[in-house]
Amino acid sequence: MQTKAIDFKVVREIALSLPGVTESTLHGAPALKVSGRLLTCPALHKSADPDSLMVRVGLEQRAKLLAADPSRYYITDHYVKYPSVLVRLSGIDRKSLRDLLRASWEFVTSGGKTRA
């Protein structure tokens, strides 16, 4: 069975299933926010690989993701100072994306603090 490619339409569908997530824009690009705070958007900086997603996560969570799967998750110098990780959409499946967006939602709704 062929699986559907992950694109921002799929990201939007999954993110909008989370409580309080709304569609918005950031620098003219689509973005998803919760309570007015950025959750995710396409990686806009030229240093990011094409078809990448920027997802807000805590720095500890980012380190774990980068160590676990550097072919899927990465960071560039531009994004290193922000609590976020970049994701190659071609390398992620729906379940992993759902888990990542849920973790991002928890991070953002906690006020950007990592929960114990």
ABEGO torsion letter per residue (X at the ends): XBBBBBBAAAAAAAAAABBGBBBBBBGGBBBBBBGGBBABBBBABAABBBGBBBBBBBAAAAAAAAAABAAABBBBAAAAABBBBBBBAAABBAAAAAAAAAAAAAAAAAGGBBBX
